[in-house]
Amino acid sequence: MSLFSRLFKPNAQQSNTTNASNPTTTPATGQTTGPATGPTAATNVSPMQKHRDMLNTDRDTNAPRLAQQQMVMLKQSLVSNTLGTMTKGSKMKQLRELLQKDAADQIENQIETDNGNPQFSEQQRKDAKQQARNIAESNQVVPKALAKYTPEVVNKVNPDSVLSKLETAAKQAYDSIKVSDKSDDLKLAAEAKKKAEAKLQQESAAQLKKFDLEAENFVIDEQENNLPNITKHIDIAAFGSAELTQRNKLEDKLVNKGTLDLLYKSDLYNPIYGAVLSKFGVGRRGIFRSKETNNFRQKMKDAARDKANGGIDQELTTQTQGQQISDNEKGYWNMIARVHAYDLSKQSVDSVMKQKSEGMTEQLLKDEKAYDKLKSAAQTAAYQIARSDESDEKRYQAEGYRAAKAEAAKLLADLEKKAVNKVRLITKGDKETGAAADANAQLEISQGVEKQVEDDHVAEKSVKESIEADNLVNGFSKIAKIIDMAVPSPGNSASLSFELKIPAGNGVYCLFAIGGGAEKEHDGVSVEANISFGAGFGAFGLDANFRAGLYFNAQGQNAVGSVNLISYGFYRRMHKISTRAASHLWSVGNITKTSKLDEAETWAKMVEDMYLVGDNYVDIGLLAQLSGELDGGVASVSGEASHKRLSHYDAAAIQRKIQQGRTGNTNAQNQSQQTNTGQGQPSSTTSSPSAQTTPATQAPTNAERAKWIRGGDLKKVTSVQGQFECGINGTKVGFGLEVNATSVQNKWREVEITASASVPFEFGEDASDFAKYGVKYVMPAIGGIRDFISGGKTALGSNQVAADHPARSNSAQSTSGGSGGGSQPTGGSQPTAQPLSDISKRMKQQKEMKTSNRGASVLGTIGDLGVEQFFLNPELNEIGNSFTSLIKDKTEINKQFYDALPDSLKKDPLEEMTNKIGLSNSLDLSLSLTHKWNASGAAEGWTIGFEIAETKGLEIDAGIVKFEAERSKRLMKIEYNFGSKEWEADILGIKK
């Protein structure tokens, strides 16, 4: 009966019950007092004994109950402590790891064996498995398993075994309470209970500490000896299957295929491909490649070029069969085609190297499953985020991209080495084993190169480009177009000159001059230029100077022919200075594997066959000139004397030089001239057979041709001219007289005497009515009519100079010196002309330049019409007058040029000079008397000619610098030859 129960019952009943049923031990004596019997016993109990009896009764009732309650709390604490130790204690870390691994293993096994569902890929299972540990942690699999295991541990420790100890401790607490007669039962009971609870807690704590240690030791023993007894409590439910299902659901969202493809290309394929290609030598200069790689590439290029060259030979033979194309021309185009094939073949080699590199790169990446690895890395990284929040697609795809990029870098470091080593096995061999390069692989590549040359049509392209692209011949067509614009039709001429006078003091100056001009006639175009240096003196209206320099002049059937002949002349002249330099500058770089001299001579022979025909020629040499001018105000007079000593090259000269070289006879030229003209007998000075160096039937070598022809024929040109300018009845008139004498090989070839008169109109200057109306308006009007006629003829092609001079058929073979000129018929029946092939048409266009330069000529004619309109339109007079006054009387122009000179040249202060811009149009009349001799010395008779022309000029005179440009247009020309008694007329561009 509890204390609280007794408080609510009668005392007698309580006392009787207590005394009757509970013997007590007297605290003072320790003797047990049995139940009272009879009236005497009841009356003998003292108050203190009554209080003790009450405590004893309460003790016996509450001690077991309090002990049981403490046992419950002990067990709860033991469970809590044991679970806490297993889940958080450092000593149990290994256990937790073991359980975590076991849980993850079970989840992975569940994912792997998920009923063998084929809809789940290996990558999906892999990604899901990688989340096994996270799955176990997030679902508290291990803590739950330990929680299930804890009661078993507690039971093994058996805390119930200390229940009696707890009860004894509680009773001892009750017995330790002191009582007196005056004690209050209620207070005694409360104090005893409190003391019993404290005693129980103290005892329980001691026992709990012991049980915690026993439980810990037990678990450690189970971990070491009976782990399955713990792992059996792990429950993974269907966590693995659920993870796999979720991974499958996100399959198409994790990676953007387009982005992954770009990453694969940029970070993996391209670098490896580039490394392979570079190892094959593509894109690297030879000095940066190994010797073995250079040898390998050279072997491939040689195979390609041999294949292309064979195709070129066949293509040219097929295309030119039956055509009137000399072997020299065909040889040149063959050489130029080989030049183009040199680069095109290399491109074919590089194409094969690229194909091989692509194949090796693709195969290596395929074998290594590189793309799959990138995708796997991207999906795995992206899934780690997407499994928690699949809505943030941008974020987890970005994470996947970063992972794929990192994987690509790792793969690149490994695969690039493998790829480069595969190339090394082909080009060099195995460095580690010492094995030689793979000959079979090289042979396979070489065969692929030859096939690529065929597929690329290298031979056909090379032949086509040799005709159409820039080279030593048609590269000059760009200059020729400018010439055709300047002289668009027969009867046109144009000239430019530039002078720089550097003051040296006391009226003396140093002179530098450049001049050039071009003239077109019905039978050809001539081009000349000069560069000279000299010195002069100017004072009191007198200006005199002497100059010397380089002069060259060429006449061809068109502008292209002329500029090519100039190049030819420089080439031949250069041989007199240095054969090596000439060969180097005019070769194609020894690409044809012959020699630079052979290449240069191949070009020279082609020029001889194509352009140096008939009366065409080129002169190059030295010029000496003395000139002076005296300006008296109302009149001025000027004079000039010049002498040119030139090397002259034409078809006859080349033939003569080769014949002379064959015989070693310095007088062979006389024999050649007599034989060619059919006059005279062989000279008595012919050499003996022993003097011959090369048999007449044997073609001279290129070295012999270069040596024999280099000097050409000696040509001398002497010219004297004078001009007088004055005013007649208010009209400014100029008169001139010029005498020219020309000899070749010390034989007279031409003497010309020309008297001329000129009436100019110049903007900004006073002029008579005749000059204003007759020269300014009438002459441009007539010139405009001529432009319309010439422009129409040019547009229709009738103004184009014939490509093949009549003399060509007689000279093509002779100019070649028997070398490759055998394609020209020498007698018998003429072969039937074959239709022109594509290549032959292009070759013919090269010689005629009808297609390209006709447009330039038409454009030049249109420009002429525009200039004529400038003079004809009165409203434009003010523009002309303003233009001519731009620098008039402005000495600062001179000062600017003077200040630009080096200080060493500024010896005296700048003198006052008159600046001017002259823009003029003039009427020019000339009367000429010409006598010519042919190459054999036979006279062709005197020719008298009368000509009317219109000349437009621009002169800018700034004292130190002087620039002049003129463009002349022939309006009429009449000639009569007294020997042949034949007339010839050209009126407004119409030749009679």
Secondary structure, DSSP 8 states (H G I E B T S, - for coil): --HHHHHTS-HHHHHHHHHHH--EE-TTT--EE----HHHHHHT--HHHHHHHHHHHHHHHHHHHHHHHHHHHHHHHHHHHHHHHHHH-GGGHHHHHHHHHHHHHHHHHHHHTSTT-TTS-HHHHHHHHHTHHHHHHHTTHHHHHHHHHHHHHHHHH-GGGGHHHHHHHHHHHHHT----TT--HHHHHHHHHHHHHHHHHHHHHHHHHHHHHHHHHHHHHHHHH-THHHHTT---TTHHHHHHHHHHHTTTTS--HHHHHHHHIIIIIHHHHHHHHHHTTTTS-GGGS-HHHHHHHHHHHHHHHHHHHHHHHHHHHHHHTTSS--HHHHHHHHHHHHHHHHHHHHHHHHHHHHHHHHHHHHHHHHHTTHHHHHHHHHHHHHHHHHTT-TT-HHHHHHHHHHHHHHHHHHHHHHHHHHHHHHHHHHHTB-TTT--B--HHHHHHHHHHHHHHHHHTTHHHHHHHHHHHS-STTGGGHHHHHHHHHHS-STTEEEEEEEEEEEEEETTEEEEEEEEEEEEEETTEEEEEEEEEEEEEEEETTEEEEEEEEEEEEEEESSHHHHHHHHHHHHHHHHHHH-HHHHHHHHS--STTSS-HHHHHHHHHHHHHHHTS-TT-EEEEEEEEEEEEEEE-SSEEEEEEEEEEEEEEEEHHHHHHHHHHHHHT-TTHHHHHHHHHHT-S---TT---GGG-SS-TTS---HHHHHHHHTT-EEEEEEEEEEEEEEEETTEEEEEEEEEEEEEETTEEEEEEEEEEEEEEEETTS---HIIIIIIIIIHHHHHHHHHHHHHHHHHHTTTS--SS-TTHHHHHHHHTTTSS-TTS--SSS--------HHHHHHHHHHH-HHHHHHHHHHHHHHHHHHHHHHH-GGGHHHHHHHHTSSTT-HHHHHHHHHTS-GGG--S-------EEEEEEEEEEEEEEEEEE-TTS-EEEEEEEEEEEEEEEEEEE-SSEEEEEEEEEEEEEEEEETTTTEEEEEETTEE-
